[in-house]
């Protein structure tokens, strides 16, 4: 476990090293993350920043958004985060691995911030940004698997169960959000 750091910036730098270690399959990845209560709070701040970047990032770099799009993005991402965390907790609890929830959440939250930064960069690249989007999907899958392997120490079957449970939870959350945000079609 990473030593408790004195500043958020130090925690951010260590977490960036941890995210890179997850990407490269380095078994020492857990040493870069702080799994204490302070580390959990830091990772939740990182997720809050990531959600804010998803909503307001394009505007900050000069990309105009339709009215209400930033708020809608923030709400959707917050609901998806809650669904991911809840289904992760339930799945790990069912496997008898509640001990892995906080480490899973901490590492996942930092990966979320890294993904948000990459997605914002993809916006700057216009049509070429599609390549970055595809890369983010691949990297997200790799980090998810390695969080399961190195951070939570799950078996391949358990990683699959966690992945499927979160996919179902996120899909259901998207359905609920769609019902809440998509205006009804007027009857003809």
Secondary structure, 3 states (H helix, E strand, C coil): CCCCCCCHHHHHHHHHHHHHHHHHCCCCHHHHCCCCHHHHHHHHHHHHHHHHHHHHHHHHCCCCCCCCHHHHHHHHHHHHHHHHHHHHHHHHHHCCCHHHHHHHHHHHHHHHHHHHHHHHHHHHCHHHHHHHHHHHHHHHHHHHHHHHHHHCCCCHHHHHHHHHHHHHHHHHHHHHHHHHHCCCCCCC
